[in-house]
Amino acid sequence: DIVMGVPTGFDQVSATKPYYASTYAMVIPKGMGLDGVKSQADLLALPKDRLGKLRIGLFDRSPVSEWLAQHNLVEQGVPYPIMSPDPAQYPGELVERELAGGRIDMAIVWGPIAGYYAKRIKTPVLRIVPLKSEPGVRFDFQMAMGVRYGEREWKQQVEGLLDTKQSEIQAILKEYGVPLV
């Protein structure tokens, strides 16, 4: 009856009005030499020898892939499959297992994944650096819910609930560390 978390404009469903907007974010362990990185510009300004040694985890074929290509960082990318048929695999393992386990130096993932897992992991302490869209690479998206086409009344009911519950929705997103834009 409803699909949560679809980008506005997703044409396979009738999308509601957006209920939040987030962006991709860098997830960086504190105390590992990248504490001065507070934006993508800071990352790109790192000395070439330091930048060239980074291992940046990302989901393949995401906007991050394009961003790395635009900034000549493809070699630093460590791609992970965006979807897996293995039920034991989940999107957060890029942060929870790979980053926390030291196999990569940083991860760049969708904001809700970044926020939730960075907050959940206690060692190492992880910080979130939200990314801003650049020409040719969009990182931020408004998210909606999807209903079946032709169910106007149902869509209106859902949108009414989104309106009346907006402050509660925002509180939940903040509680889970989702970077909001």
N, CA and C atoms as a LAMMPS dump frame, in Angstrom:
ITEM: TIMESTEP
0
ITEM: NUMBER OF ATOMS
543
ITEM: BOX BOUNDS ff ff ff
-5.0000000000000000e+02 5.0000000000000000e+02
-5.0000000000000000e+02 5.0000000000000000e+02
-5.0000000000000000e+02 5.0000000000000000e+02
ITEM: ATOMS id mol type element x y z
1 1 1 N 0.8 -1.211 0
2 1 2 C 0 0 0
3 1 3 C 0.84 1.271 0
4 2 1 N 2.067 1.168 0.528
5 2 2 C 2.916 2.366 0.611
6 2 3 C 4.375 1.949 0.555
7 3 1 N 5.158 2.758 -0.102
8 3 2 C 6.604 2.556 -0.151
9 3 3 C 7.228 3.799 0.458
10 4 1 N 7.993 3.609 1.517
11 4 2 C 8.639 4.75 2.168
12 4 3 C 10.013 4.976 1.545
13 5 1 N 10.447 6.216 1.548
14 5 2 C 11.809 6.52 1.126
15 5 3 C 12.05 6.463 -0.37
16 6 1 N 11.156 7.015 -1.151
17 6 2 C 11.406 7.121 -2.588
18 6 3 C 11.74 8.574 -2.913
19 7 1 N 12.646 8.799 -3.837
20 7 2 C 12.931 10.192 -4.196
21 7 3 C 11.735 10.831 -4.893
22 8 1 N 11.527 12.111 -4.631
23 8 2 C 10.453 12.801 -5.34
24 8 3 C 10.738 12.689 -6.831
25 9 1 N 9.696 12.529 -7.605
26 9 2 C 9.881 12.368 -9.038
27 9 3 C 10.077 10.934 -9.474
28 10 1 N 10.174 10.002 -8.537
29 10 2 C 10.303 8.581 -8.867
30 10 3 C 9.025 8.162 -9.581
31 11 1 N 9.13 7.764 -10.84
32 11 2 C 7.936 7.593 -11.658
33 11 3 C 7.27 6.217 -11.564
34 12 1 N 7.795 5.308 -10.771
35 12 2 C 7.17 3.994 -10.668
36 12 3 C 6.041 3.965 -9.629
37 13 1 N 5.904 5.06 -8.888
38 13 2 C 4.822 5.215 -7.924
39 13 3 C 4.298 6.646 -8.019
40 14 1 N 3.16 6.884 -7.396
41 14 2 C 2.668 8.251 -7.255
42 14 3 C 3.287 8.782 -5.959
43 15 1 N 4.279 9.641 -6.089
44 15 2 C 5.035 10.111 -4.921
45 15 3 C 4.27 11.204 -4.187
46 16 1 N 4.292 11.107 -2.861
47 16 2 C 3.693 12.142 -2.022
48 16 3 C 4.595 13.365 -2.01
49 17 1 N 4.149 14.377 -1.292
50 17 2 C 5.046 15.507 -1.044
51 17 3 C 6.217 14.982 -0.207
52 18 1 N 7.374 15.616 -0.286
53 18 2 C 8.522 15.117 0.475
54 18 3 C 8.312 15.276 1.989
55 19 1 N 8.87 14.329 2.729
56 19 2 C 8.8 14.435 4.184
57 19 3 C 10.163 14.661 4.819
58 20 1 N 11.229 14.572 4.012
59 20 2 C 12.552 14.996 4.462
60 20 3 C 13.461 15.116 3.253
61 21 1 N 14.578 15.797 3.449
62 21 2 C 15.611 15.9 2.421
63 21 3 C 16.944 15.625 3.095
64 22 1 N 17.744 14.794 2.461
65 22 2 C 19.061 14.474 3
66 22 3 C 20.081 14.516 1.869
67 23 1 N 21.292 14.203 2.217
68 23 2 C 22.38 14.253 1.252
69 23 3 C 23.369 13.125 1.546
70 24 1 N 24.172 12.805 0.589
71 24 2 C 25.262 11.879 0.828
72 24 3 C 26.232 12.532 1.805
73 25 1 N 26.972 11.7 2.525
74 25 2 C 27.88 12.235 3.531
75 25 3 C 29.133 11.378 3.632
76 26 1 N 30.223 12.044 3.984
77 26 2 C 31.448 11.333 4.312
78 26 3 C 31.336 10.867 5.759
79 27 1 N 31.768 9.655 6.025
80 27 2 C 31.844 9.13 7.378
81 27 3 C 33.328 8.92 7.641
82 28 1 N 33.82 9.645 8.64
83 28 2 C 35.263 9.701 8.872
84 28 3 C 35.57 9.348 10.321
85 29 1 N 36.473 8.394 10.551
86 29 2 C 36.857 8.078 11.924
87 29 3 C 37.693 9.218 12.523
88 30 1 N 37.393 9.567 13.755
89 30 2 C 38.176 10.603 14.45
90 30 3 C 39.548 10.049 14.811
91 31 1 N 40.534 10.948 14.771
92 31 2 C 41.878 10.586 15.198
93 31 3 C 42.674 9.751 14.222
94 32 1 N 42.24 9.68 12.983
95 32 2 C 42.942 8.864 11.983
96 32 3 C 43.574 9.712 10.891
97 33 1 N 43.797 10.999 11.19
98 33 2 C 44.489 11.858 10.246
99 33 3 C 43.598 12.681 9.34
100 34 1 N 42.287 12.563 9.486
101 34 2 C 41.38 13.319 8.621
102 34 3 C 40.471 14.251 9.428
103 35 1 N 40.878 14.58 10.653
104 35 2 C 40.042 15.417 11.519
105 35 3 C 39.833 16.823 10.96
106 36 1 N 40.72 17.3 10.111
107 36 2 C 40.586 18.629 9.526
108 36 3 C 39.63 18.682 8.342
109 37 1 N 39.148 17.536 7.889
110 37 2 C 38.24 17.488 6.747
111 37 3 C 36.83 17.803 7.229
112 38 1 N 36.349 18.981 6.873
113 38 2 C 35.014 19.443 7.274
114 38 3 C 34.103 19.652 6.062
115 39 1 N 34.64 19.413 4.852
116 39 2 C 33.872 19.56 3.615
117 39 3 C 34.589 18.78 2.519
118 40 1 N 33.92 18.633 1.376
119 40 2 C 34.592 17.954 0.271
120 40 3 C 35.765 18.789 -0.243
121 41 1 N 35.679 20.118 -0.108
122 41 2 C 36.799 20.979 -0.512
123 41 3 C 38.023 20.698 0.359
124 42 1 N 37.807 20.485 1.656
125 42 2 C 38.921 20.147 2.551
126 42 3 C 39.559 18.821 2.15
127 43 1 N 38.725 17.864 1.783
128 43 2 C 39.249 16.572 1.348
129 43 3 C 40.11 16.743 0.101
130 44 1 N 39.585 17.493 -0.863
131 44 2 C 40.318 17.692 -2.12
132 44 3 C 41.59 18.516 -1.934
133 45 1 N 41.658 19.302 -0.856
134 45 2 C 42.83 20.137 -0.587
135 45 3 C 43.935 19.39 0.163
136 46 1 N 43.692 18.137 0.526
137 46 2 C 44.738 17.367 1.206
138 46 3 C 45.966 17.258 0.3
139 47 1 N 47.159 17.152 0.903
140 47 2 C 48.35 16.947 0.073
141 47 3 C 48.175 15.732 -0.839
142 48 1 N 48.67 15.841 -2.052
143 48 2 C 48.475 14.79 -3.056
144 48 3 C 48.932 13.418 -2.57
145 49 1 N 50.05 13.367 -1.839
146 49 2 C 50.515 12.066 -1.365
147 49 3 C 49.538 11.466 -0.349
148 50 1 N 48.939 12.284 0.505
149 50 2 C 47.953 11.793 1.479
150 50 3 C 46.666 11.39 0.767
151 51 1 N 46.197 12.233 -0.138
152 51 2 C 44.972 11.961 -0.888
153 51 3 C 45.119 10.687 -1.729
154 52 1 N 46.286 10.507 -2.314
155 52 2 C 46.539 9.352 -3.167
156 52 3 C 46.562 8.031 -2.434
157 53 1 N 46.726 8.058 -1.115
158 53 2 C 46.779 6.822 -0.327
159 53 3 C 45.44 6.465 0.317
160 54 1 N 44.471 7.349 0.222
161 54 2 C 43.182 7.09 0.86
162 54 3 C 42.444 5.94 0.199
163 55 1 N 41.721 5.202 1.009
164 55 2 C 40.802 4.169 0.531
165 55 3 C 39.404 4.648 0.907
166 56 1 N 38.621 5.01 -0.107
167 56 2 C 37.299 5.596 0.106
168 56 3 C 36.231 4.576 -0.295
169 57 1 N 35.498 4.081 0.682
170 57 2 C 34.434 3.125 0.421
171 57 3 C 33.193 3.819 -0.103
172 58 1 N 32.553 3.217 -1.105
173 58 2 C 31.353 3.783 -1.699
174 58 3 C 30.541 2.681 -2.337
175 59 1 N 29.269 2.958 -2.554
176 59 2 C 28.436 2.03 -3.313
177 59 3 C 28.625 2.334 -4.783
178 60 1 N 28.932 1.291 -5.54
179 60 2 C 29.174 1.43 -6.968
180 60 3 C 27.941 1.995 -7.66
181 61 1 N 28.158 2.792 -8.667
182 61 2 C 27.116 3.419 -9.482
183 61 3 C 26.233 4.372 -8.687
184 62 1 N 26.774 4.965 -7.64
185 62 2 C 26.075 6.004 -6.886
186 62 3 C 26.624 7.352 -7.347
187 63 1 N 26.046 8.454 -6.909
188 63 2 C 26.622 9.753 -7.28
189 63 3 C 28.083 9.898 -6.85
190 64 1 N 28.479 9.145 -5.851
191 64 2 C 29.861 9.205 -5.362
192 64 3 C 30.826 8.724 -6.445
193 65 1 N 30.434 7.719 -7.204
194 65 2 C 31.283 7.228 -8.303
195 65 3 C 31.595 8.352 -9.279
196 66 1 N 30.566 9.095 -9.653
197 66 2 C 30.745 10.213 -10.586
198 66 3 C 31.619 11.301 -9.967
199 67 1 N 31.406 11.597 -8.69
200 67 2 C 32.186 12.629 -8.006
201 67 3 C 33.666 12.249 -7.966
202 68 1 N 33.958 11 -7.633
203 68 2 C 35.353 10.553 -7.627
204 68 3 C 35.97 10.694 -9.015
205 69 1 N 35.219 10.335 -10.045
206 69 2 C 35.728 10.451 -11.42
207 69 3 C 36.005 11.914 -11.771
208 70 1 N 35.098 12.82 -11.392
209 70 2 C 35.289 14.236 -11.71
210 70 3 C 36.517 14.832 -11.022
211 71 1 N 36.905 14.245 -9.906
212 71 2 C 38.035 14.796 -9.149
213 71 3 C 39.271 13.895 -9.199
214 72 1 N 39.313 13.021 -10.209
215 72 2 C 40.466 12.145 -10.422
216 72 3 C 40.822 11.316 -9.196
217 73 1 N 39.788 10.771 -8.544
218 73 2 C 39.997 9.954 -7.355
219 73 3 C 39.48 8.524 -7.525
220 74 1 N 39.288 8.106 -8.763
221 74 2 C 38.747 6.771 -9.016
222 74 3 C 39.624 5.702 -8.381
223 75 1 N 40.924 5.876 -8.441
224 75 2 C 41.848 4.881 -7.879
225 75 3 C 41.712 4.761 -6.363
226 76 1 N 41.233 5.816 -5.717
227 76 2 C 41.072 5.78 -4.265
228 76 3 C 39.752 5.119 -3.861
229 77 1 N 38.841 4.966 -4.808
230 77 2 C 37.537 4.372 -4.522
231 77 3 C 37.616 2.88 -4.311
232 78 1 N 36.908 2.421 -3.307
233 78 2 C 36.759 0.989 -3.038
234 78 3 C 35.264 0.71 -3.19
235 79 1 N 34.849 0.247 -4.385
236 79 2 C 33.41 0.081 -4.635
237 79 3 C 32.837 -1.176 -3.989
238 80 1 N 31.623 -1.023 -3.488
239 80 2 C 30.863 -2.137 -2.929
240 80 3 C 29.57 -2.218 -3.736
241 81 1 N 29.025 -3.424 -3.905
242 81 2 C 27.784 -3.534 -4.683
243 81 3 C 26.649 -2.785 -3.993
244 82 1 N 25.86 -2.085 -4.794
245 82 2 C 24.766 -1.288 -4.254
246 82 3 C 23.648 -2.182 -3.714
247 83 1 N 23.454 -3.335 -4.327
248 83 2 C 22.452 -4.297 -3.867
249 83 3 C 23.043 -5.694 -3.961
250 84 1 N 22.653 -6.518 -3.006
251 84 2 C 23.147 -7.886 -3.004
252 84 3 C 21.991 -8.841 -2.747
253 85 1 N 21.993 -9.995 -3.404
254 85 2 C 20.952 -10.979 -3.121
255 85 3 C 21.19 -11.717 -1.804
256 86 1 N 22.349 -11.511 -1.194
257 86 2 C 22.685 -12.178 0.06
258 86 3 C 21.95 -11.498 1.217
259 87 1 N 21.039 -12.197 1.902
260 87 2 C 20.285 -11.57 2.984
261 87 3 C 21.155 -11.179 4.181
262 88 1 N 22.36 -11.702 4.254
263 88 2 C 23.257 -11.337 5.349
264 88 3 C 23.941 -9.993 5.094
265 89 1 N 23.865 -9.485 3.863
266 89 2 C 24.472 -8.202 3.551
267 89 3 C 23.432 -7.098 3.673
268 90 1 N 23.889 -5.917 4.096
269 90 2 C 23 -4.774 4.291
270 90 3 C 23.802 -3.504 4.029
271 91 1 N 23.141 -2.395 3.675
272 91 2 C 23.863 -1.176 3.295
273 91 3 C 24.805 -0.648 4.372
274 92 1 N 24.453 -0.795 5.631
275 92 2 C 25.275 -0.239 6.701
276 92 3 C 26.576 -0.963 6.957
277 93 1 N 26.744 -2.155 6.375
278 93 2 C 27.982 -2.876 6.655
279 93 3 C 29.206 -2.162 6.077
280 94 1 N 29 -1.328 5.086
281 94 2 C 30.106 -0.531 4.555
282 94 3 C 30.707 0.322 5.67
283 95 1 N 29.851 0.893 6.506
284 95 2 C 30.325 1.693 7.641
285 95 3 C 30.639 0.785 8.819
286 96 1 N 29.708 -0.085 9.164
287 96 2 C 29.809 -0.876 10.391
288 96 3 C 30.946 -1.886 10.362
289 97 1 N 31.149 -2.528 9.237
290 97 2 C 32.208 -3.556 9.165
291 97 3 C 33.484 -3.035 8.506
292 98 1 N 33.329 -2.448 7.335
293 98 2 C 34.506 -2.068 6.552
294 98 3 C 35.236 -0.858 7.151
295 99 1 N 34.509 0.213 7.448
296 99 2 C 35.133 1.415 7.996
297 99 3 C 35.563 1.184 9.436
298 100 1 N 34.665 0.706 10.262
299 100 2 C 35 0.474 11.671
300 100 3 C 36.084 -0.588 11.8
301 101 1 N 36.15 -1.505 10.848
302 101 2 C 37.175 -2.541 10.859
303 101 3 C 38.517 -2.1 10.291
304 102 1 N 38.601 -0.864 9.798
305 102 2 C 39.865 -0.331 9.298
306 102 3 C 40.232 -0.752 7.889
307 103 1 N 39.32 -1.374 7.16
308 103 2 C 39.631 -1.802 5.788
309 103 3 C 39.567 -0.652 4.787
310 104 1 N 38.868 0.421 5.168
311 104 2 C 38.842 1.641 4.366
312 104 3 C 39.097 2.821 5.297
313 105 1 N 39.515 3.954 4.738
314 105 2 C 39.839 5.141 5.543
315 105 3 C 38.627 6.028 5.784
316 106 1 N 37.679 5.981 4.884
317 106 2 C 36.444 6.748 5.011
318 106 3 C 35.41 6.109 4.108
319 107 1 N 34.144 6.424 4.382
320 107 2 C 33.05 5.952 3.527
321 107 3 C 32.255 7.165 3.091
322 108 1 N 31.706 7.087 1.904
323 108 2 C 30.775 8.127 1.436
324 108 3 C 29.497 7.395 1.057
325 109 1 N 28.443 7.639 1.844
326 109 2 C 27.186 6.914 1.68
327 109 3 C 25.999 7.87 1.818
328 110 1 N 24.809 7.369 1.5
329 110 2 C 23.571 8.124 1.631
330 110 3 C 23.398 8.529 3.1
331 111 1 N 22.947 9.75 3.314
332 111 2 C 22.862 10.35 4.639
333 111 3 C 22.234 9.504 5.723
334 112 1 N 21.043 8.906 5.513
335 112 2 C 20.463 8.087 6.569
336 112 3 C 21.339 6.899 6.964
337 113 1 N 22.025 6.301 6.021
338 113 2 C 22.942 5.205 6.344
339 113 3 C 24.121 5.755 7.141
340 114 1 N 24.676 6.867 6.676
341 114 2 C 25.808 7.494 7.365
342 114 3 C 25.44 7.843 8.8
343 115 1 N 24.329 8.542 8.974
344 115 2 C 23.943 8.998 10.301
345 115 3 C 23.649 7.871 11.254
346 116 1 N 22.874 6.909 10.818
347 116 2 C 22.475 5.813 11.696
348 116 3 C 23.681 5.005 12.162
349 117 1 N 24.526 4.599 11.237
350 117 2 C 25.637 3.731 11.618
351 117 3 C 26.755 4.491 12.316
352 118 1 N 26.965 5.739 11.965
353 118 2 C 27.987 6.524 12.662
354 118 3 C 27.585 6.732 14.119
355 119 1 N 26.325 6.883 14.377
356 119 2 C 25.831 7.073 15.743
357 119 3 C 25.88 5.756 16.524
358 120 1 N 25.651 4.677 15.857
359 120 2 C 25.573 3.356 16.485
360 120 3 C 26.946 2.822 16.886
361 121 1 N 27.955 3.124 16.105
362 121 2 C 29.301 2.601 16.35
363 121 3 C 29.996 3.468 17.386
364 122 1 N 30.562 2.839 18.389
365 122 2 C 31.227 3.585 19.467
366 122 3 C 32.743 3.65 19.274
367 123 1 N 33.328 2.617 18.653
368 123 2 C 34.765 2.601 18.423
369 123 3 C 35.031 2.12 17.011
370 124 1 N 35.693 2.882 16.191
371 124 2 C 36.154 4.243 16.466
372 124 3 C 34.981 5.225 16.439
373 125 1 N 35.192 6.382 17.057
374 125 2 C 34.185 7.438 16.989
375 125 3 C 34.164 7.939 15.548
376 126 1 N 32.966 8.008 14.984
377 126 2 C 32.82 8.418 13.589
378 126 3 C 32.113 9.764 13.525
379 127 1 N 32.535 10.579 12.583
380 127 2 C 31.849 11.851 12.365
381 127 3 C 31.336 11.91 10.939
382 128 1 N 30.288 12.714 10.787
383 128 2 C 29.589 12.847 9.508
384 128 3 C 29.914 14.207 8.908
385 129 1 N 30.242 14.208 7.631
386 129 2 C 30.461 15.451 6.893
387 129 3 C 29.519 15.427 5.688
388 130 1 N 28.378 16.154 5.772
389 130 2 C 27.438 16.182 4.652
390 130 3 C 28.074 16.782 3.4
391 131 1 N 27.716 16.248 2.245
392 131 2 C 28.245 16.738 0.971
393 131 3 C 27.244 17.659 0.3
394 132 1 N 27.779 18.616 -0.428
395 132 2 C 26.952 19.54 -1.202
396 132 3 C 27.023 19.146 -2.666
397 133 1 N 25.906 19.276 -3.336
398 133 2 C 25.882 18.984 -4.771
399 133 3 C 26.826 19.932 -5.494
400 134 1 N 27.38 19.452 -6.583
401 134 2 C 28.285 20.233 -7.424
402 134 3 C 27.765 20.147 -8.855
403 135 1 N 28.229 21.016 -9.732
404 135 2 C 27.833 20.87 -11.136
405 135 3 C 28.149 19.462 -11.639
406 136 1 N 27.149 18.795 -12.15
407 136 2 C 27.326 17.45 -12.681
408 136 3 C 27.139 16.329 -11.684
409 137 1 N 27.055 16.641 -10.377
410 137 2 C 26.875 15.605 -9.363
411 137 3 C 25.878 16.091 -8.316
412 138 1 N 24.776 15.399 -8.259
413 138 2 C 23.765 15.751 -7.252
414 138 3 C 23.886 14.788 -6.075
415 139 1 N 24.045 15.344 -4.879
416 139 2 C 24.139 14.542 -3.666
417 139 3 C 22.878 14.602 -2.812
418 140 1 N 22.112 15.692 -2.892
419 140 2 C 20.966 15.865 -2.003
420 140 3 C 19.662 15.54 -2.729
421 141 1 N 18.762 14.903 -1.997
422 141 2 C 17.493 14.481 -2.577
423 141 3 C 16.374 14.657 -1.567
424 142 1 N 15.2 15.06 -2.073
425 142 2 C 14.003 15.098 -1.251
426 142 3 C 13.371 13.711 -1.309
427 143 1 N 12.94 13.232 -0.161
428 143 2 C 12.375 11.884 -0.082
429 143 3 C 10.881 11.955 0.228
430 144 1 N 10.162 11.043 -0.394
431 144 2 C 8.708 10.998 -0.283
432 144 3 C 8.277 9.568 0.008
433 145 1 N 6.982 9.377 0.038
434 145 2 C 6.41 8.041 0.1
435 145 3 C 5.696 7.802 -1.216
436 146 1 N 5.591 6.568 -1.61
437 146 2 C 4.938 6.239 -2.866
438 146 3 C 3.676 5.425 -2.637
439 147 1 N 2.661 5.751 -3.39
440 147 2 C 1.421 4.974 -3.384
441 147 3 C 1.116 4.586 -4.831
442 148 1 N 0.152 3.698 -4.992
443 148 2 C -0.223 3.289 -6.341
444 148 3 C -0.867 4.454 -7.086
445 149 1 N -0.607 4.519 -8.382
446 149 2 C -1.284 5.499 -9.218
447 149 3 C -2.795 5.24 -9.154
448 150 1 N -3.555 6.317 -9.184
449 150 2 C -5.005 6.205 -9.194
450 150 3 C -5.638 6.164 -7.813
451 151 1 N -4.847 6.185 -6.752
452 151 2 C -5.392 6.15 -5.391
453 151 3 C -5.26 7.541 -4.761
454 152 1 N -5.99 8.488 -5.345
455 152 2 C -5.899 9.891 -4.938
456 152 3 C -6.25 10.093 -3.467
457 153 1 N -7.328 9.452 -2.999
458 153 2 C -7.758 9.64 -1.612
459 153 3 C -6.706 9.112 -0.635
460 154 1 N -6.135 7.965 -0.938
461 154 2 C -5.095 7.379 -0.081
462 154 3 C -3.877 8.307 -0.031
463 155 1 N -3.475 8.816 -1.172
464 155 2 C -2.341 9.731 -1.223
465 155 3 C -2.631 10.983 -0.39
466 156 1 N -3.831 11.516 -0.497
467 156 2 C -4.194 12.697 0.291
468 156 3 C -4.175 12.386 1.783
469 157 1 N -4.613 11.199 2.157
470 157 2 C -4.598 10.806 3.566
471 157 3 C -3.151 10.723 4.069
472 158 1 N -2.28 10.109 3.291
473 158 2 C -0.866 10.003 3.681
474 158 3 C -0.252 11.395 3.796
475 159 1 N -0.504 12.258 2.82
476 159 2 C 0.049 13.613 2.879
477 159 3 C -0.495 14.391 4.07
478 160 1 N -1.752 14.165 4.439
479 160 2 C -2.304 14.795 5.635
480 160 3 C -1.566 14.339 6.883
481 161 1 N -1.266 13.042 6.947
482 161 2 C -0.495 12.524 8.077
483 161 3 C 0.921 13.091 8.099
484 162 1 N 1.521 13.23 6.925
485 162 2 C 2.853 13.836 6.861
486 162 3 C 2.821 15.257 7.412
487 163 1 N 1.779 15.992 7.088
488 163 2 C 1.645 17.363 7.601
489 163 3 C 1.495 17.381 9.112
490 164 1 N 0.593 16.551 9.64
491 164 2 C 0.316 16.6 11.083
492 164 3 C 1.432 15.978 11.913
493 165 1 N 2.217 15.097 11.338
494 165 2 C 3.275 14.4 12.079
495 165 3 C 4.677 14.91 11.728
496 166 1 N 4.766 16.021 11.003
497 166 2 C 6.059 16.512 10.521
498 166 3 C 7.068 16.72 11.648
499 167 1 N 6.664 17.315 12.764
500 167 2 C 7.623 17.556 13.852
501 167 3 C 8.108 16.235 14.45
502 168 1 N 7.233 15.247 14.539
503 168 2 C 7.64 13.935 15.053
504 168 3 C 8.577 13.233 14.069
505 169 1 N 8.289 13.357 12.799
506 169 2 C 9.161 12.765 11.777
507 169 3 C 10.546 13.387 11.858
508 170 1 N 10.608 14.711 11.942
509 170 2 C 11.901 15.397 12.028
510 170 3 C 12.655 14.988 13.288
511 171 1 N 11.959 14.815 14.403
512 171 2 C 12.602 14.395 15.65
513 171 3 C 13.211 13.003 15.511
514 172 1 N 12.507 12.094 14.85
515 172 2 C 13.03 10.743 14.641
516 172 3 C 14.268 10.791 13.749
517 173 1 N 14.2 11.567 12.675
518 173 2 C 15.351 11.679 11.777
519 173 3 C 16.559 12.229 12.523
520 174 1 N 16.361 13.238 13.36
521 174 2 C 17.467 13.812 14.141
522 174 3 C 18.001 12.811 15.149
523 175 1 N 17.094 12.076 15.797
524 175 2 C 17.51 11.066 16.771
525 175 3 C 18.422 10.03 16.137
526 176 1 N 18.144 9.685 14.892
527 176 2 C 18.944 8.682 14.183
528 176 3 C 20.159 9.286 13.465
529 177 1 N 20.398 10.582 13.648
530 177 2 C 21.587 11.192 13.089
531 177 3 C 21.537 11.467 11.601
532 178 1 N 20.36 11.485 11.008
533 178 2 C 20.24 11.721 9.565
534 178 3 C 20.597 13.17 9.255
535 179 1 N 21.587 13.406 8.387
536 179 2 C 21.882 14.781 7.995
537 179 3 C 20.761 15.325 7.127
538 180 1 N 20.147 16.411 7.588
539 180 2 C 19.015 16.999 6.883
540 180 3 C 19.452 18.253 6.133
541 181 1 N 18.866 18.443 4.965
542 181 2 C 19.125 19.661 4.192
543 181 3 C 17.808 20.331 3.872
